[in-house]
Amino acid sequence: MSLPVTTAAGALVSAAVFLLTVTGALHYLTTHIPPSIIQGIQLGAGLRLISSGAALILPLAWINPPVDNRTTAAIAFLLLLLTQRARRFPYALLLFTLGLATSFVSSPAGPTEPIHVWHPRLALPDFAAPAAWSAALSQLPLTTLNSILAVTPLSQSVSTKTV
């Protein structure tokens, strides 16, 4: 999808979530959709992410190249498992920092593009594109269920104060 179509799809999903919130339909959905449905959708999304990650790791060799290999992925996964009980261990920050450092060190030819300041450009949404409406329609249930309805009970169970 082109940038204008993607921008339009995001704007359409945002507008739909806004309308659901303003009309009270989102609160209605929060109280009437069983948690097992939401958890099942989250499980399906998680399994899909796992299969996508496995598809990226399987073509790699076990040892060579020295950093980008299955052994490194296995060590990262093992570290994740070992730090699950350490609530304040910044696993994601550590892995991101190591990945960033590795990308600078392991590239013998240097970066493919020179490092420069990013200058954003305006992308006007293409609301007339059928692909934008199709993408928004397929993304709306995922956004509503995963990002909103699943987070509400989670935030209530983690929060010590009542809102």
VMD Tcl script that builds the backbone (N, CA, C; Angstrom):
set m [mol new atoms 489]
animate dup $m
set s [atomselect $m all]
$s set {name element resname resid chain x y z} {
  {N N MET 1 A 0.844 -1.188 0.000}
  {CA C MET 1 A 0.000 0.000 0.000}
  {C C MET 1 A 0.880 1.238 0.000}
  {N N SER 2 A 0.413 2.229 -0.667}
  {CA C SER 2 A 1.155 3.484 -0.721}
  {C C SER 2 A 0.965 4.257 0.583}
  {N N LEU 3 A 1.813 5.245 0.794}
  {CA C LEU 3 A 1.736 6.050 2.006}
  {C C LEU 3 A 0.394 6.791 2.129}
  {N N PRO 4 A -0.151 7.398 1.073}
  {CA C PRO 4 A -1.458 8.050 1.207}
  {C C PRO 4 A -2.591 7.082 1.559}
  {N N VAL 5 A -2.530 5.855 1.041}
  {CA C VAL 5 A -3.565 4.867 1.349}
  {C C VAL 5 A -3.431 4.406 2.796}
  {N N THR 6 A -2.203 4.171 3.246}
  {CA C THR 6 A -1.967 3.768 4.634}
  {C C THR 6 A -2.388 4.878 5.595}
  {N N THR 7 A -2.093 6.112 5.236}
  {CA C THR 7 A -2.496 7.258 6.060}
  {C C THR 7 A -4.017 7.344 6.149}
  {N N ALA 8 A -4.688 7.129 5.035}
  {CA C ALA 8 A -6.154 7.168 5.029}
  {C C ALA 8 A -6.729 6.038 5.879}
  {N N ALA 9 A -6.161 4.847 5.781}
  {CA C ALA 9 A -6.653 3.719 6.578}
  {C C ALA 9 A -6.492 4.007 8.069}
  {N N GLY 10 A -5.364 4.557 8.468}
  {CA C GLY 10 A -5.157 4.913 9.869}
  {C C GLY 10 A -6.126 5.979 10.344}
  {N N ALA 11 A -6.375 6.963 9.501}
  {CA C ALA 11 A -7.324 8.023 9.866}
  {C C ALA 11 A -8.746 7.465 9.980}
  {N N LEU 12 A -9.109 6.541 9.103}
  {CA C LEU 12 A -10.453 5.946 9.167}
  {C C LEU 12 A -10.629 5.113 10.438}
  {N N VAL 13 A -9.606 4.339 10.820}
  {CA C VAL 13 A -9.686 3.558 12.056}
  {C C VAL 13 A -9.783 4.502 13.254}
  {N N SER 14 A -9.003 5.559 13.251}
  {CA C SER 14 A -9.049 6.535 14.344}
  {C C SER 14 A -10.421 7.183 14.450}
  {N N ALA 15 A -10.995 7.533 13.321}
  {CA C ALA 15 A -12.321 8.150 13.322}
  {C C ALA 15 A -13.380 7.170 13.841}
  {N N ALA 16 A -13.265 5.914 13.459}
  {CA C ALA 16 A -14.231 4.907 13.919}
  {C C ALA 16 A -14.116 4.691 15.425}
  {N N VAL 17 A -12.886 4.613 15.947}
  {CA C VAL 17 A -12.698 4.448 17.392}
  {C C VAL 17 A -13.210 5.683 18.132}
  {N N PHE 18 A -13.000 6.859 17.556}
  {CA C PHE 18 A -13.518 8.092 18.158}
  {C C PHE 18 A -15.045 8.046 18.234}
  {N N LEU 19 A -15.693 7.638 17.144}
  {CA C LEU 19 A -17.153 7.551 17.137}
  {C C LEU 19 A -17.659 6.507 18.136}
  {N N LEU 20 A -16.978 5.367 18.218}
  {CA C LEU 20 A -17.366 4.351 19.190}
  {C C LEU 20 A -17.241 4.875 20.620}
  {N N THR 21 A -16.229 5.686 20.863}
  {CA C THR 21 A -16.019 6.240 22.202}
  {C C THR 21 A -17.061 7.293 22.533}
  {N N VAL 22 A -17.300 8.206 21.619}
  {CA C VAL 22 A -18.228 9.311 21.862}
  {C C VAL 22 A -19.664 8.820 22.041}
  {N N THR 23 A -20.034 7.799 21.293}
  {CA C THR 23 A -21.407 7.299 21.378}
  {C C THR 23 A -21.624 6.353 22.566}
  {N N GLY 24 A -20.538 5.960 23.227}
  {CA C GLY 24 A -20.662 5.041 24.356}
  {C C GLY 24 A -20.655 3.580 23.940}
  {N N ALA 25 A -20.540 3.320 22.654}
  {CA C ALA 25 A -20.538 1.944 22.172}
  {C C ALA 25 A -19.307 1.180 22.648}
  {N N LEU 26 A -18.214 1.876 22.807}
  {CA C LEU 26 A -16.991 1.221 23.270}
  {C C LEU 26 A -17.150 0.733 24.709}
  {N N HIS 27 A -17.781 1.533 25.550}
  {CA C HIS 27 A -18.041 1.113 26.928}
  {C C HIS 27 A -19.003 -0.075 26.940}
  {N N TYR 28 A -19.986 -0.038 26.083}
  {CA C TYR 28 A -20.922 -1.156 25.973}
  {C C TYR 28 A -20.183 -2.441 25.581}
  {N N LEU 29 A -19.299 -2.331 24.583}
  {CA C LEU 29 A -18.525 -3.492 24.154}
  {C C LEU 29 A -17.626 -4.002 25.275}
  {N N THR 30 A -17.036 -3.079 26.040}
  {CA C THR 30 A -16.154 -3.471 27.144}
  {C C THR 30 A -16.888 -4.294 28.178}
  {N N THR 31 A -18.134 -3.954 28.430}
  {CA C THR 31 A -18.888 -4.670 29.464}
  {C C THR 31 A -19.606 -5.914 28.941}
  {N N HIS 32 A -19.764 -6.064 27.618}
  {CA C HIS 32 A -20.552 -7.172 27.096}
  {C C HIS 32 A -19.769 -8.232 26.319}
  {N N ILE 33 A -18.517 -7.979 25.993}
  {CA C ILE 33 A -17.731 -9.007 25.311}
  {C C ILE 33 A -17.026 -9.832 26.380}
  {N N PRO 34 A -17.224 -11.140 26.383}
  {CA C PRO 34 A -16.598 -11.981 27.407}
  {C C PRO 34 A -15.071 -11.921 27.317}
  {N N PRO 35 A -14.414 -11.943 28.468}
  {CA C PRO 35 A -12.940 -11.907 28.471}
  {C C PRO 35 A -12.325 -13.062 27.687}
  {N N SER 36 A -12.989 -14.211 27.651}
  {CA C SER 36 A -12.426 -15.353 26.923}
  {C C SER 36 A -12.319 -15.065 25.424}
  {N N ILE 37 A -13.244 -14.280 24.885}
  {CA C ILE 37 A -13.180 -13.910 23.464}
  {C C ILE 37 A -11.968 -13.020 23.220}
  {N N ILE 38 A -11.785 -12.035 24.070}
  {CA C ILE 38 A -10.653 -11.118 23.931}
  {C C ILE 38 A -9.337 -11.877 24.096}
  {N N GLN 39 A -9.265 -12.756 25.091}
  {CA C GLN 39 A -8.051 -13.526 25.319}
  {C C GLN 39 A -7.769 -14.466 24.151}
  {N N GLY 40 A -8.798 -15.029 23.560}
  {CA C GLY 40 A -8.614 -15.897 22.394}
  {C C GLY 40 A -8.060 -15.135 21.205}
  {N N ILE 41 A -8.551 -13.922 20.992}
  {CA C ILE 41 A -8.039 -13.104 19.887}
  {C C ILE 41 A -6.595 -12.710 20.151}
  {N N GLN 42 A -6.270 -12.391 21.411}
  {CA C GLN 42 A -4.888 -12.052 21.746}
  {C C GLN 42 A -3.978 -13.268 21.569}
  {N N LEU 43 A -4.453 -14.437 21.947}
  {CA C LEU 43 A -3.666 -15.657 21.757}
  {C C LEU 43 A -3.405 -15.884 20.275}
  {N N GLY 44 A -4.427 -15.708 19.449}
  {CA C GLY 44 A -4.254 -15.873 18.006}
  {C C GLY 44 A -3.255 -14.885 17.437}
  {N N ALA 45 A -3.328 -13.633 17.885}
  {CA C ALA 45 A -2.373 -12.627 17.410}
  {C C ALA 45 A -0.959 -12.963 17.875}
  {N N GLY 46 A -0.837 -13.439 19.109}
  {CA C GLY 46 A 0.482 -13.817 19.625}
  {C C GLY 46 A 1.077 -14.990 18.861}
  {N N LEU 47 A 0.255 -15.994 18.562}
  {CA C LEU 47 A 0.745 -17.135 17.792}
  {C C LEU 47 A 1.156 -16.736 16.384}
  {N N ARG 48 A 0.437 -15.774 15.837}
  {CA C ARG 48 A 0.805 -15.293 14.504}
  {C C ARG 48 A 2.134 -14.549 14.533}
  {N N LEU 49 A 2.370 -13.777 15.583}
  {CA C LEU 49 A 3.665 -13.101 15.724}
  {C C LEU 49 A 4.793 -14.113 15.895}
  {N N ILE 50 A 4.534 -15.162 16.664}
  {CA C ILE 50 A 5.550 -16.201 16.855}
  {C C ILE 50 A 5.889 -16.865 15.526}
  {N N SER 51 A 4.872 -17.187 14.723}
  {CA C SER 51 A 5.143 -17.835 13.440}
  {C C SER 51 A 5.881 -16.893 12.488}
  {N N SER 52 A 5.570 -15.608 12.538}
  {CA C SER 52 A 6.295 -14.645 11.700}
  {C C SER 52 A 7.750 -14.542 12.142}
  {N N GLY 53 A 7.977 -14.527 13.452}
  {CA C GLY 53 A 9.353 -14.483 13.965}
  {C C GLY 53 A 10.121 -15.734 13.605}
  {N N ALA 54 A 9.468 -16.887 13.699}
  {CA C ALA 54 A 10.131 -18.143 13.344}
  {C C ALA 54 A 10.502 -18.151 11.869}
  {N N ALA 55 A 9.647 -17.595 11.024}
  {CA C ALA 55 A 9.945 -17.543 9.588}
  {C C ALA 55 A 11.171 -16.685 9.309}
  {N N LEU 56 A 11.444 -15.703 10.166}
  {CA C LEU 56 A 12.640 -14.879 9.990}
  {C C LEU 56 A 13.893 -15.564 10.529}
  {N N ILE 57 A 13.726 -16.407 11.547}
  {CA C ILE 57 A 14.882 -17.038 12.178}
  {C C ILE 57 A 15.296 -18.323 11.470}
  {N N LEU 58 A 14.347 -19.092 10.964}
  {CA C LEU 58 A 14.660 -20.399 10.372}
  {C C LEU 58 A 15.669 -20.364 9.226}
  {N N PRO 59 A 15.664 -19.355 8.354}
  {CA C PRO 59 A 16.670 -19.358 7.277}
  {C C PRO 59 A 18.100 -19.083 7.765}
  {N N LEU 60 A 18.261 -18.616 8.998}
  {CA C LEU 60 A 19.598 -18.296 9.497}
  {C C LEU 60 A 20.379 -19.560 9.848}
  {N N ALA 61 A 21.694 -19.446 9.797}
  {CA C ALA 61 A 22.562 -20.545 10.218}
  {C C ALA 61 A 22.707 -20.501 11.737}
  {N N TRP 62 A 23.288 -21.577 12.301}
  {CA C TRP 62 A 23.430 -21.632 13.759}
  {C C TRP 62 A 24.595 -20.782 14.258}
  {N N ILE 63 A 25.664 -20.661 13.490}
  {CA C ILE 63 A 26.846 -19.956 14.005}
  {C C ILE 63 A 27.272 -18.790 13.115}
  {N N ASN 64 A 27.317 -18.968 11.815}
  {CA C ASN 64 A 27.795 -17.899 10.934}
  {C C ASN 64 A 26.633 -17.212 10.257}
  {N N PRO 65 A 26.647 -15.910 10.091}
  {CA C PRO 65 A 27.615 -14.916 10.549}
  {C C PRO 65 A 27.639 -14.830 12.076}
  {N N PRO 66 A 28.692 -14.259 12.631}
  {CA C PRO 66 A 28.908 -14.312 14.076}
  {C C PRO 66 A 27.777 -13.749 14.940}
  {N N VAL 67 A 27.049 -12.764 14.479}
  {CA C VAL 67 A 26.049 -12.136 15.339}
  {C C VAL 67 A 24.627 -12.455 14.897}
  {N N ASP 68 A 24.376 -12.447 13.616}
  {CA C ASP 68 A 23.027 -12.656 13.083}
  {C C ASP 68 A 22.809 -14.140 12.806}
  {N N ASN 69 A 22.471 -14.905 13.855}
  {CA C ASN 69 A 22.320 -16.342 13.699}
  {C C ASN 69 A 21.296 -16.874 14.693}
  {N N ARG 70 A 21.003 -18.161 14.571}
  {CA C ARG 70 A 20.019 -18.791 15.459}
  {C C ARG 70 A 20.501 -18.842 16.909}
  {N N THR 71 A 21.788 -18.992 17.113}
  {CA C THR 71 A 22.324 -19.056 18.475}
  {C C THR 71 A 22.059 -17.750 19.212}
  {N N THR 72 A 22.266 -16.630 18.550}
  {CA C THR 72 A 21.986 -15.332 19.169}
  {C C THR 72 A 20.509 -15.208 19.507}
  {N N ALA 73 A 19.641 -15.650 18.612}
  {CA C ALA 73 A 18.203 -15.601 18.876}
  {C C ALA 73 A 17.838 -16.499 20.052}
  {N N ALA 74 A 18.450 -17.666 20.136}
  {CA C ALA 74 A 18.174 -18.582 21.245}
  {C C ALA 74 A 18.652 -17.992 22.571}
  {N N ILE 75 A 19.799 -17.348 22.573}
  {CA C ILE 75 A 20.305 -16.713 23.798}
  {C C ILE 75 A 19.385 -15.575 24.228}
  {N N ALA 76 A 18.931 -14.781 23.276}
  {CA C ALA 76 A 18.007 -13.686 23.600}
  {C C ALA 76 A 16.705 -14.229 24.183}
  {N N PHE 77 A 16.200 -15.324 23.619}
  {CA C PHE 77 A 14.970 -15.930 24.127}
  {C C PHE 77 A 15.187 -16.516 25.520}
  {N N LEU 78 A 16.330 -17.160 25.724}
  {CA C LEU 78 A 16.647 -17.716 27.037}
  {C C LEU 78 A 16.765 -16.607 28.083}
  {N N LEU 79 A 17.386 -15.486 27.714}
  {CA C LEU 79 A 17.475 -14.340 28.624}
  {C C LEU 79 A 16.088 -13.809 28.969}
  {N N LEU 80 A 15.208 -13.786 27.980}
  {CA C LEU 80 A 13.823 -13.361 28.236}
  {C C LEU 80 A 13.154 -14.280 29.256}
  {N N LEU 81 A 13.317 -15.582 29.075}
  {CA C LEU 81 A 12.715 -16.527 30.013}
  {C C LEU 81 A 13.301 -16.388 31.420}
  {N N LEU 82 A 14.614 -16.192 31.502}
  {CA C LEU 82 A 15.270 -16.099 32.807}
  {C C LEU 82 A 14.945 -14.810 33.556}
  {N N THR 83 A 14.554 -13.778 32.835}
  {CA C THR 83 A 14.279 -12.484 33.484}
  {C C THR 83 A 12.787 -12.217 33.678}
  {N N GLN 84 A 11.942 -13.207 33.451}
  {CA C GLN 84 A 10.505 -12.998 33.601}
  {C C GLN 84 A 10.104 -12.645 35.026}
  {N N ARG 85 A 10.781 -13.197 36.001}
  {CA C ARG 85 A 10.437 -12.917 37.403}
  {C C ARG 85 A 11.035 -11.608 37.898}
  {N N ALA 86 A 12.049 -11.109 37.228}
  {CA C ALA 86 A 12.667 -9.835 37.606}
  {C C ALA 86 A 11.828 -8.710 37.002}
  {N N ARG 87 A 10.921 -8.190 37.767}
  {CA C ARG 87 A 9.947 -7.224 37.251}
  {C C ARG 87 A 10.590 -5.940 36.738}
  {N N ARG 88 A 11.700 -5.548 37.321}
  {CA C ARG 88 A 12.292 -4.264 36.950}
  {C C ARG 88 A 13.493 -4.421 36.020}
  {N N PHE 89 A 13.675 -5.604 35.448}
  {CA C PHE 89 A 14.781 -5.821 34.521}
  {C C PHE 89 A 14.383 -5.275 33.150}
  {N N PRO 90 A 15.156 -4.322 32.602}
  {CA C PRO 90 A 14.765 -3.689 31.322}
  {C C PRO 90 A 15.177 -4.526 30.116}
  {N N TYR 91 A 14.531 -5.677 29.954}
  {CA C TYR 91 A 14.906 -6.614 28.889}
  {C C TYR 91 A 14.805 -5.968 27.506}
  {N N ALA 92 A 13.702 -5.338 27.211}
  {CA C ALA 92 A 13.503 -4.755 25.879}
  {C C ALA 92 A 14.531 -3.662 25.600}
  {N N LEU 93 A 14.806 -2.832 26.593}
  {CA C LEU 93 A 15.806 -1.776 26.415}
  {C C LEU 93 A 17.187 -2.371 26.192}
  {N N LEU 94 A 17.522 -3.404 26.950}
  {CA C LEU 94 A 18.815 -4.069 26.793}
  {C C LEU 94 A 18.942 -4.689 25.406}
  {N N LEU 95 A 17.926 -5.401 24.971}
  {CA C LEU 95 A 17.970 -6.047 23.662}
  {C C LEU 95 A 18.036 -5.019 22.531}
  {N N PHE 96 A 17.297 -3.932 22.669}
  {CA C PHE 96 A 17.344 -2.875 21.657}
  {C C PHE 96 A 18.730 -2.253 21.582}
  {N N THR 97 A 19.322 -1.956 22.745}
  {CA C THR 97 A 20.654 -1.342 22.784}
  {C C THR 97 A 21.698 -2.283 22.193}
  {N N LEU 98 A 21.627 -3.561 22.554}
  {CA C LEU 98 A 22.568 -4.525 21.987}
  {C C LEU 98 A 22.396 -4.659 20.477}
  {N N GLY 99 A 21.157 -4.661 20.012}
  {CA C GLY 99 A 20.904 -4.742 18.573}
  {C C GLY 99 A 21.419 -3.524 17.830}
  {N N LEU 100 A 21.226 -2.365 18.417}
  {CA C LEU 100 A 21.716 -1.136 17.793}
  {C C LEU 100 A 23.236 -1.128 17.739}
  {N N ALA 101 A 23.878 -1.497 18.845}
  {CA C ALA 101 A 25.343 -1.552 18.875}
  {C C ALA 101 A 25.860 -2.587 17.881}
  {N N THR 102 A 25.203 -3.717 17.810}
  {CA C THR 102 A 25.610 -4.774 16.890}
  {C C THR 102 A 25.498 -4.319 15.440}
  {N N SER 103 A 24.464 -3.573 15.137}
  {CA C SER 103 A 24.293 -3.115 13.751}
  {C C SER 103 A 25.410 -2.177 13.325}
  {N N PHE 104 A 25.929 -1.377 14.253}
  {CA C PHE 104 A 27.031 -0.477 13.909}
  {C C PHE 104 A 28.351 -1.229 13.817}
  {N N VAL 105 A 28.539 -2.208 14.682}
  {CA C VAL 105 A 29.804 -2.933 14.730}
  {C C VAL 105 A 29.922 -3.976 13.628}
  {N N SER 106 A 28.834 -4.689 13.342}
  {CA C SER 106 A 28.917 -5.840 12.444}
  {C C SER 106 A 28.867 -5.492 10.966}
  {N N SER 107 A 28.558 -4.274 10.614}
  {CA C SER 107 A 28.484 -3.907 9.198}
  {C C SER 107 A 29.863 -3.437 8.737}
  {N N PRO 108 A 30.599 -4.281 8.016}
  {CA C PRO 108 A 31.962 -3.896 7.626}
  {C C PRO 108 A 31.983 -2.756 6.610}
  {N N ALA 109 A 30.950 -2.650 5.798}
  {CA C ALA 109 A 30.920 -1.602 4.778}
  {C C ALA 109 A 30.373 -0.296 5.320}
  {N N GLY 110 A 29.935 -0.296 6.560}
  {CA C GLY 110 A 29.339 0.907 7.129}
  {C C GLY 110 A 27.874 0.998 6.748}
  {N N PRO 111 A 27.218 2.069 7.170}
  {CA C PRO 111 A 25.791 2.196 6.845}
  {C C PRO 111 A 25.586 2.344 5.343}
  {N N THR 112 A 24.463 1.819 4.861}
  {CA C THR 112 A 24.174 1.908 3.430}
  {C C THR 112 A 23.777 3.319 3.023}
  {N N GLU 113 A 23.254 4.080 3.964}
  {CA C GLU 113 A 22.933 5.483 3.710}
  {C C GLU 113 A 23.671 6.329 4.726}
  {N N PRO 114 A 24.081 7.516 4.343}
  {CA C PRO 114 A 24.731 8.372 5.337}
  {C C PRO 114 A 23.731 8.783 6.426}
  {N N ILE 115 A 24.221 8.933 7.637}
  {CA C ILE 115 A 23.359 9.347 8.743}
  {C C ILE 115 A 23.039 10.828 8.563}
  {N N HIS 116 A 21.762 11.144 8.636}
  {CA C HIS 116 A 21.322 12.522 8.444}
  {C C HIS 116 A 20.079 12.784 9.287}
  {N N VAL 117 A 19.730 14.045 9.399}
  {CA C VAL 117 A 18.532 14.430 10.140}
  {C C VAL 117 A 17.319 14.149 9.262}
  {N N TRP 118 A 16.330 13.470 9.845}
  {CA C TRP 118 A 15.123 13.141 9.103}
  {C C TRP 118 A 14.220 14.355 9.016}
  {N N HIS 119 A 13.723 14.635 7.835}
  {CA C HIS 119 A 12.796 15.740 7.615}
  {C C HIS 119 A 11.462 15.145 7.180}
  {N N PRO 120 A 10.440 15.240 8.034}
  {CA C PRO 120 A 9.149 14.650 7.672}
  {C C PRO 120 A 8.521 15.390 6.493}
  {N N ARG 121 A 7.676 14.664 5.783}
  {CA C ARG 121 A 6.939 15.289 4.689}
  {C C ARG 121 A 5.454 14.982 4.880}
  {N N LEU 122 A 4.643 15.846 4.392}
  {CA C LEU 122 A 3.206 15.702 4.541}
  {C C LEU 122 A 2.679 14.696 3.516}
  {N N ALA 123 A 1.929 13.726 3.990}
  {CA C ALA 123 A 1.304 12.751 3.101}
  {C C ALA 123 A -0.203 12.900 3.244}
  {N N LEU 124 A -0.838 13.417 2.228}
  {CA C LEU 124 A -2.279 13.593 2.271}
  {C C LEU 124 A -2.974 12.245 2.083}
  {N N PRO 125 A -3.953 11.948 2.939}
  {CA C PRO 125 A -4.626 10.652 2.830}
  {C C PRO 125 A -5.443 10.523 1.552}
  {N N ASP 126 A -5.490 9.312 1.022}
  {CA C ASP 126 A -6.269 9.024 -0.172}
  {C C ASP 126 A -7.520 8.254 0.250}
  {N N PHE 127 A -8.535 9.008 0.681}
  {CA C PHE 127 A -9.766 8.387 1.173}
  {C C PHE 127 A -10.578 7.745 0.042}
  {N N ALA 128 A -10.289 8.076 -1.194}
  {CA C ALA 128 A -11.043 7.513 -2.314}
  {C C ALA 128 A -10.570 6.111 -2.682}
  {N N ALA 129 A -9.421 5.708 -2.168}
  {CA C ALA 129 A -8.874 4.397 -2.528}
  {C C ALA 129 A -9.646 3.280 -1.830}
  {N N PRO 130 A -10.133 2.299 -2.576}
  {CA C PRO 130 A -10.826 1.173 -1.945}
  {C C PRO 130 A -9.926 0.397 -0.973}
  {N N ALA 131 A -8.628 0.368 -1.253}
  {CA C ALA 131 A -7.699 -0.353 -0.375}
  {C C ALA 131 A -7.644 0.282 1.013}
  {N N ALA 132 A -7.824 1.600 1.098}
  {CA C ALA 132 A -7.818 2.274 2.402}
  {C C ALA 132 A -9.013 1.831 3.235}
  {N N TRP 133 A -10.171 1.753 2.617}
  {CA C TRP 133 A -11.381 1.326 3.323}
  {C C TRP 133 A -11.288 -0.147 3.711}
  {N N SER 134 A -10.740 -0.957 2.826}
  {CA C SER 134 A -10.576 -2.380 3.108}
  {C C SER 134 A -9.595 -2.595 4.267}
  {N N ALA 135 A -8.487 -1.881 4.243}
  {CA C ALA 135 A -7.499 -2.009 5.314}
  {C C ALA 135 A -8.066 -1.516 6.643}
  {N N ALA 136 A -8.807 -0.418 6.599}
  {CA C ALA 136 A -9.400 0.118 7.831}
  {C C ALA 136 A -10.437 -0.845 8.391}
  {N N LEU 137 A -11.235 -1.417 7.521}
  {CA C LEU 137 A -12.266 -2.350 7.958}
  {C C LEU 137 A -11.669 -3.608 8.584}
  {N N SER 138 A -10.567 -4.087 8.020}
  {CA C SER 138 A -9.942 -5.283 8.589}
  {C C SER 138 A -9.149 -4.965 9.851}
  {N N GLN 139 A -8.679 -3.744 10.011}
  {CA C GLN 139 A -7.892 -3.370 11.189}
  {C C GLN 139 A -8.766 -2.964 12.369}
  {N N LEU 140 A -9.959 -2.499 12.131}
  {CA C LEU 140 A -10.813 -1.982 13.206}
  {C C LEU 140 A -11.103 -3.011 14.305}
  {N N PRO 141 A -11.473 -4.257 13.991}
  {CA C PRO 141 A -11.710 -5.212 15.082}
  {C C PRO 141 A -10.451 -5.497 15.901}
  {N N LEU 142 A -9.308 -5.599 15.225}
  {CA C LEU 142 A -8.066 -5.847 15.958}
  {C C LEU 142 A -7.717 -4.684 16.871}
  {N N THR 143 A -7.842 -3.480 16.358}
  {CA C THR 143 A -7.535 -2.306 17.164}
  {C C THR 143 A -8.489 -2.203 18.338}
  {N N THR 144 A -9.771 -2.405 18.084}
  {CA C THR 144 A -10.763 -2.285 19.146}
  {C C THR 144 A -10.563 -3.353 20.211}
  {N N LEU 145 A -10.378 -4.592 19.791}
  {CA C LEU 145 A -10.260 -5.676 20.771}
  {C C LEU 145 A -8.905 -5.680 21.474}
  {N N ASN 146 A -7.821 -5.610 20.717}
  {CA C ASN 146 A -6.495 -5.707 21.332}
  {C C ASN 146 A -6.082 -4.445 22.066}
  {N N SER 147 A -6.246 -3.320 21.434}
  {CA C SER 147 A -5.694 -2.098 22.001}
  {C C SER 147 A -6.600 -1.424 23.011}
  {N N ILE 148 A -7.873 -1.690 22.973}
  {CA C ILE 148 A -8.781 -0.965 23.864}
  {C C ILE 148 A -9.470 -1.912 24.835}
  {N N LEU 149 A -10.203 -2.875 24.310}
  {CA C LEU 149 A -10.987 -3.742 25.188}
  {C C LEU 149 A -10.108 -4.644 26.053}
  {N N ALA 150 A -8.973 -5.085 25.542}
  {CA C ALA 150 A -8.088 -5.939 26.335}
  {C C ALA 150 A -7.303 -5.133 27.355}
  {N N VAL 151 A -7.033 -3.871 27.058}
  {CA C VAL 151 A -6.231 -3.047 27.959}
  {C C VAL 151 A -7.055 -2.568 29.145}
  {N N THR 152 A -8.339 -2.387 28.980}
  {CA C THR 152 A -9.181 -1.876 30.066}
  {C C THR 152 A -9.161 -2.789 31.285}
  {N N PRO 153 A -9.466 -4.085 31.164}
  {CA C PRO 153 A -9.388 -4.936 32.353}
  {C C PRO 153 A -7.961 -5.094 32.870}
  {N N LEU 154 A -6.986 -5.089 31.953}
  {CA C LEU 154 A -5.596 -5.217 32.370}
  {C C LEU 154 A -5.174 -4.025 33.215}
  {N N SER 155 A -5.520 -2.832 32.762}
  {CA C SER 155 A -5.141 -1.644 33.535}
  {C C SER 155 A -5.868 -1.597 34.868}
  {N N GLN 156 A -7.099 -2.100 34.911}
  {CA C GLN 156 A -7.821 -2.130 36.178}
  {C C GLN 156 A -7.222 -3.142 37.141}
  {N N SER 157 A -6.696 -4.252 36.619}
  {CA C SER 157 A -6.113 -5.247 37.514}
  {C C SER 157 A -4.726 -4.824 37.990}
  {N N VAL 158 A -4.014 -4.006 37.222}
  {CA C VAL 158 A -2.674 -3.580 37.611}
  {C C VAL 158 A -2.739 -2.321 38.474}
  {N N SER 159 A -3.691 -1.465 38.211}
  {CA C SER 159 A -3.781 -0.189 38.925}
  {C C SER 159 A -4.202 -0.406 40.374}
  {N N THR 160 A -3.617 0.395 41.253}
  {CA C THR 160 A -3.983 0.317 42.667}
  {C C THR 160 A -5.098 1.285 42.996}
  {N N LYS 161 A -5.260 2.286 42.168}
  {CA C LYS 161 A -6.317 3.268 42.393}
  {C C LYS 161 A -7.490 2.979 41.475}
  {N N THR 162 A -8.683 3.276 41.932}
  {CA C THR 162 A -9.850 3.164 41.068}
  {C C THR 162 A -10.021 4.453 40.300}
  {N N VAL 163 A -10.421 4.323 39.079}
  {CA C VAL 163 A -10.539 5.503 38.221}
  {C C VAL 163 A -11.966 5.982 38.222}
}
mol reanalyze $m
mol bondsrecalc $m
mol representation Tube
mol addrep $m
